[in-house]
Amino acid sequence: MNLLPLVPPLEPPVWWTLGAMFTAMLVGTGIRWASLRKADTPEAESRLASLRTWWILAGLLAANVLLGPVAICVTLTVVGWLGLREYFAITAPADAVRPGQWLALAIVPVHYLLVGLGQLGAAWLLLPLILVGLCLAEGGTSPRGAFFWKAWIEFRGVLLVVFCLSHAVLLFTARGEDVSYSQAAGRFLFLVLLTELNDISQALWGRRLGVHKITPVLSPHKTWEGLIGGAITTVLAAVALGYGLSSWNQGPGWLFSGLAGLMISLGGFAGDLSISAIKRQAGVKDSGDLLPGMGGVLDRIDSLNFTAPLFFYFVCFAAE
């Protein structure tokens, strides 16, 4: 299955989901604006800035779904490239751009081209070739004994930020012949919306009820109350969305939608924690400043890096 047709038709559940997304954003915008309109603090400014960024991202998501899989593939190629660039900036900030980094950044469009053409086997084969290439690139410029460690740090970034994220495109290009574009778009929305909802709900529940910290040193704001509250919220939303956006062949639809929601919740938490560990090791709070009020691209896709492959393989098991 390849990327064509360029602009395929969408079924009503996808339209309803997009409408519900913008309705929820309107309600959330009203609530946040009402609570912050009289505040004149840096925190209030940051939250209002993040609100504007959310609207841009929501519009970009909707436009990509309407335009088709080519647009989604191109957008995620750019997102993966920017995220990898930020990853290199925080993992080797004191160094000049190294040959391995240039090689890794050049591989991003090649990888997404293979994924866009549905060549999963070739995309998998590219991974060991990238590792070998990074070792060779760093071997000629790094001190003895350090080249493999530098190559591994770079390869880890490719694996996390590029390869894992590209599984969102595979929902379209590696789908079965009997799965329409609209069904694939529904699964894509299911993945992205639940991943972002989980991030937001974990933060809100943690602020409201959070007492018991999970990782006090690594990420002090993450609590068991936030994790559990976010998981419950995500599972309930998954069951509701699953009726229109996902079809499961292995058992009751509500059960598999709920399991997918739980997996997305836990995977998103793990993804967030992994990028937090990398940033803390580098001594930075945000990966960048491209997204006002949120930080960098890597800050926004940290959870999706884990949830995309988990959900893709879950779909392969339960829906194909």
C-alpha positions as CSV (number, residue, x, y, z in Angstrom):
1,M,0.0,0.0,0.0
2,N,1.5,3.3,-1.0
3,L,0.6,7.0,-0.4
4,L,-1.8,7.4,-3.3
5,P,-4.5,8.7,-3.7
6,L,-3.4,12.2,-2.7
7,V,-6.7,13.6,-1.4
8,P,-8.9,10.6,-0.5
9,P,-12.5,10.8,0.9
10,L,-13.3,10.9,4.6
11,E,-16.2,9.1,6.3
12,P,-18.5,10.9,8.8
13,P,-16.7,9.6,12.0
14,V,-13.5,11.4,11.0
15,W,-15.4,14.7,10.4
16,W,-17.2,14.3,13.7
17,T,-14.0,13.7,15.5
18,L,-12.4,16.8,14.0
19,G,-15.4,18.8,14.9
20,A,-15.3,17.5,18.5
21,M,-11.6,18.4,18.7
22,F,-12.2,22.0,17.7
23,T,-15.3,22.2,20.0
24,A,-13.2,20.9,23.0
25,M,-10.5,23.5,22.1
26,L,-13.0,26.3,22.1
27,V,-14.3,25.3,25.5
28,G,-10.8,24.9,26.8
29,T,-9.8,28.3,25.4
30,G,-12.7,30.0,27.0
31,I,-11.9,28.4,30.4
32,R,-8.2,29.3,30.2
33,W,-8.8,32.8,28.9
34,A,-11.3,33.5,31.7
35,S,-8.8,32.2,34.4
36,L,-5.8,34.1,33.0
37,R,-7.2,37.3,31.5
38,K,-6.5,39.4,34.7
39,A,-3.2,37.7,35.4
40,D,-0.1,39.6,34.5
41,T,2.7,37.1,35.3
42,P,5.3,35.2,33.1
43,E,3.4,32.0,33.8
44,A,0.1,33.4,32.6
45,E,1.9,34.7,29.4
46,S,3.4,31.3,28.8
47,R,0.1,29.5,29.2
48,L,-1.6,31.9,26.8
49,A,1.2,31.4,24.3
50,S,0.8,27.7,24.6
51,L,-2.9,28.1,23.9
52,R,-2.1,29.9,20.6
53,T,0.4,27.2,19.7
54,W,-2.2,24.5,20.4
55,W,-4.5,26.1,17.9
56,I,-1.8,26.2,15.2
57,L,-1.0,22.5,15.9
58,A,-4.7,21.5,15.8
59,G,-5.1,23.4,12.5
60,L,-2.0,21.6,11.1
61,L,-3.3,18.2,12.2
62,A,-6.7,18.8,10.6
63,A,-5.2,20.1,7.4
64,N,-2.9,17.1,7.1
65,V,-5.8,14.6,7.6
66,L,-7.9,16.4,4.9
67,L,-5.0,16.6,2.4
68,G,-4.0,13.0,2.7
69,P,-1.1,10.7,3.5
70,V,1.4,12.5,1.4
71,A,0.9,15.7,3.5
72,I,1.2,13.7,6.7
73,C,4.4,12.0,5.5
74,V,6.0,15.3,4.5
75,T,4.9,17.0,7.7
76,L,6.3,14.2,9.9
77,T,9.5,14.2,7.9
78,V,10.0,17.9,8.8
79,V,8.9,17.2,12.4
80,G,11.4,14.3,12.7
81,W,14.2,16.4,11.2
82,L,13.6,19.3,13.5
83,G,13.2,17.0,16.5
84,L,16.5,15.2,15.7
85,R,18.3,18.6,15.3
86,E,17.1,19.6,18.8
87,Y,18.2,16.2,20.1
88,F,21.7,16.8,18.8
89,A,21.7,20.4,20.2
90,I,21.1,19.1,23.8
91,T,23.2,15.9,23.7
92,A,26.3,17.6,22.3
93,P,25.9,21.3,22.8
94,A,29.6,22.1,23.3
95,D,30.7,20.4,20.1
96,A,30.5,21.6,16.5
97,V,28.2,19.7,14.3
98,R,29.9,16.4,13.7
99,P,29.9,14.3,10.6
100,G,27.7,11.7,12.2
101,Q,25.0,14.3,12.9
102,W,25.0,15.5,9.3
103,L,24.7,11.9,8.1
104,A,21.8,11.2,10.6
105,L,19.9,14.4,9.5
106,A,20.4,13.5,5.8
107,I,18.9,10.0,6.5
108,V,15.6,11.4,7.8
109,P,14.0,12.1,4.4
110,V,15.4,8.8,3.0
111,H,13.8,6.9,5.9
112,Y,10.4,8.6,5.4
113,L,10.5,8.0,1.7
114,L,10.8,4.3,2.3
115,V,8.1,4.4,5.0
116,G,5.9,6.5,2.7
117,L,6.3,3.9,-0.1
118,G,5.3,1.2,2.4
119,Q,8.8,-0.4,2.3
120,L,8.9,-1.4,6.0
121,G,11.5,-4.1,5.4
122,A,13.9,-1.6,3.7
123,A,13.2,0.9,6.5
124,W,14.2,-1.7,9.1
125,L,17.3,-2.6,7.0
126,L,18.3,1.0,7.1
127,L,18.8,1.0,10.9
128,P,22.0,-1.2,11.0
129,L,23.3,0.6,8.0
130,I,22.9,3.9,9.8
131,L,24.7,2.6,12.8
132,V,27.6,1.4,10.7
133,G,27.7,4.7,8.8
134,L,27.7,6.7,12.1
135,C,30.6,4.7,13.4
136,L,32.6,5.3,10.3
137,A,31.7,9.0,10.3
138,E,32.7,9.4,13.9
139,G,35.7,7.1,13.7
140,G,37.7,9.5,11.6
141,T,37.2,12.6,13.8
142,S,36.7,11.4,17.4
143,P,39.4,10.5,19.9
144,R,40.3,6.8,20.3
145,G,37.6,4.9,22.2
146,A,35.1,7.8,22.0
147,F,33.8,7.3,18.5
148,F,31.4,4.4,19.3
149,W,29.8,6.3,22.2
150,K,29.2,9.3,20.1
151,A,27.8,7.1,17.3
152,W,25.5,5.4,19.8
153,I,24.2,8.7,21.1
154,E,23.4,9.8,17.6
155,F,21.9,6.4,16.7
156,R,19.7,6.6,19.8
157,G,18.3,9.9,18.5
158,V,17.6,8.4,15.1
159,L,15.8,5.5,16.7
160,L,13.7,7.6,19.1
161,V,12.9,10.7,17.1
162,V,12.8,9.4,13.6
163,F,12.2,5.6,13.4
164,C,9.7,5.4,16.2
165,L,7.7,8.5,15.1
166,S,7.5,7.2,11.5
167,H,5.2,4.4,12.7
168,A,2.4,7.0,12.5
169,V,2.9,7.1,8.7
170,L,2.8,3.3,8.6
171,L,-0.8,3.4,9.8
172,F,-1.5,4.6,6.2
173,T,1.1,2.9,4.1
174,A,1.3,-0.5,5.8
175,R,-2.5,-0.9,6.2
176,G,-4.3,-3.9,4.7
177,E,-5.9,-3.7,1.3
178,D,-9.4,-3.8,2.8
179,V,-8.7,-0.8,5.1
180,S,-9.7,2.5,3.5
181,Y,-7.9,5.8,3.9
182,S,-10.6,7.1,6.1
183,Q,-10.2,4.2,8.5
184,A,-6.5,4.7,8.5
185,A,-7.0,8.5,9.2
186,G,-9.3,7.5,12.0
187,R,-6.6,5.4,13.6
188,F,-4.1,8.2,13.1
189,L,-6.5,10.7,14.9
190,F,-7.1,8.1,17.6
191,L,-3.3,7.8,18.2
192,V,-2.5,11.6,18.1
193,L,-5.5,12.9,20.0
194,L,-5.3,10.3,22.8
195,T,-1.5,10.9,23.1
196,E,-2.0,14.6,23.6
197,L,-5.1,14.1,25.8
198,N,-3.0,11.8,28.0
199,D,-0.3,14.4,28.4
200,I,-2.7,17.1,29.3
201,S,-4.9,15.0,31.6
202,Q,-1.8,13.7,33.5
203,A,-0.6,17.2,34.0
204,L,-4.1,18.4,35.2
205,W,-4.7,15.5,37.5
206,G,-1.2,15.9,38.9
207,R,-1.7,19.6,39.6
208,R,-5.0,19.0,41.3
209,L,-4.4,15.8,43.3
210,G,-0.7,15.0,42.9
211,V,1.1,14.1,46.2
212,H,3.2,11.0,45.7
213,K,6.0,11.6,43.3
214,I,7.1,8.8,40.9
215,T,10.5,10.1,39.9
216,P,11.4,13.0,42.3
217,V,14.9,13.6,40.8
218,L,14.2,12.9,37.1
219,S,10.8,14.6,36.8
220,P,9.6,16.0,40.1
221,H,6.1,17.1,38.7
222,K,5.1,13.5,37.8
223,T,2.9,11.9,40.4
224,W,1.1,8.6,40.8
225,E,-2.2,10.5,41.1
226,G,-1.5,12.3,37.7
227,L,-0.5,9.0,36.1
228,I,-3.6,7.1,37.3
229,G,-6.0,10.0,36.6
230,G,-4.5,10.5,33.1
231,A,-4.8,6.7,32.4
232,I,-8.4,6.6,33.4
233,T,-9.2,9.7,31.4
234,T,-7.4,8.3,28.3
235,V,-9.0,4.9,28.6
236,L,-12.5,6.4,28.8
237,A,-11.8,8.7,25.8
238,A,-10.4,5.7,23.9
239,V,-13.6,3.7,24.4
240,A,-15.7,6.7,23.2
241,L,-13.5,7.4,20.2
242,G,-13.1,3.7,19.3
243,Y,-16.8,3.3,18.4
244,G,-16.3,5.6,15.4
245,L,-12.6,5.5,14.6
246,S,-11.3,2.0,15.2
247,S,-12.4,-1.5,14.3
248,W,-11.0,-4.5,16.1
249,N,-11.1,-8.1,14.8
250,Q,-10.0,-10.0,17.9
251,G,-12.8,-9.3,20.4
252,P,-15.2,-6.7,21.9
253,G,-14.5,-3.3,20.4
254,W,-14.8,-1.5,23.7
255,L,-12.3,-3.8,25.4
256,F,-9.6,-3.4,22.7
257,S,-10.2,0.4,22.5
258,G,-9.7,0.5,26.2
259,L,-6.6,-1.6,26.1
260,A,-5.2,0.7,23.3
261,G,-6.0,3.7,25.5
262,L,-4.2,2.2,28.5
263,M,-1.2,1.3,26.3
264,I,-1.1,4.9,24.9
265,S,-1.3,6.3,28.4
266,L,1.6,4.2,29.8
267,G,3.6,4.5,26.6
268,G,3.2,8.3,26.5
269,F,4.3,8.5,30.2
270,A,7.4,6.4,29.3
271,G,8.2,8.6,26.3
272,D,7.9,11.8,28.3
273,L,10.1,10.4,31.0
274,S,12.8,9.2,28.5
275,I,13.2,12.7,26.9
276,S,13.1,14.3,30.4
277,A,16.0,12.1,31.3
278,I,18.0,13.2,28.3
279,K,17.2,16.9,29.0
280,R,18.1,16.6,32.7
281,Q,21.4,14.9,31.8
282,A,22.1,17.9,29.5
283,G,21.0,20.4,32.1
284,V,18.2,22.0,30.1
285,K,14.5,22.4,30.7
286,D,13.2,22.6,27.1
287,S,14.6,21.1,24.0
288,G,14.2,24.4,22.1
289,D,11.9,27.4,21.7
290,L,10.2,26.9,18.4
291,L,6.8,26.3,19.9
292,P,5.9,29.3,22.1
293,G,4.7,28.3,25.6
294,M,5.7,24.7,25.0
295,G,9.4,24.6,24.2
296,G,10.8,22.7,21.3
297,V,9.5,20.2,18.8
298,L,11.0,17.4,20.9
299,D,9.1,18.5,23.9
300,R,5.8,18.1,22.0
301,I,6.5,14.7,20.4
302,D,8.3,13.0,23.3
303,S,5.2,10.9,24.1
304,L,4.3,10.2,20.5
305,N,7.8,8.7,19.9
306,F,6.7,5.8,22.1
307,T,3.0,5.6,21.5
308,A,3.3,5.5,17.7
309,P,5.1,2.2,17.4
310,L,3.2,0.7,20.3
311,F,-0.2,1.6,18.7
312,F,0.9,0.5,15.2
313,Y,1.9,-3.0,16.3
314,F,-1.2,-3.2,18.5
315,V,-3.3,-2.4,15.4
316,C,-1.4,-5.1,13.4
317,F,-2.4,-7.6,16.1
318,A,-5.9,-6.6,16.9
319,A,-7.4,-5.0,13.7
320,E,-5.7,-6.5,10.7
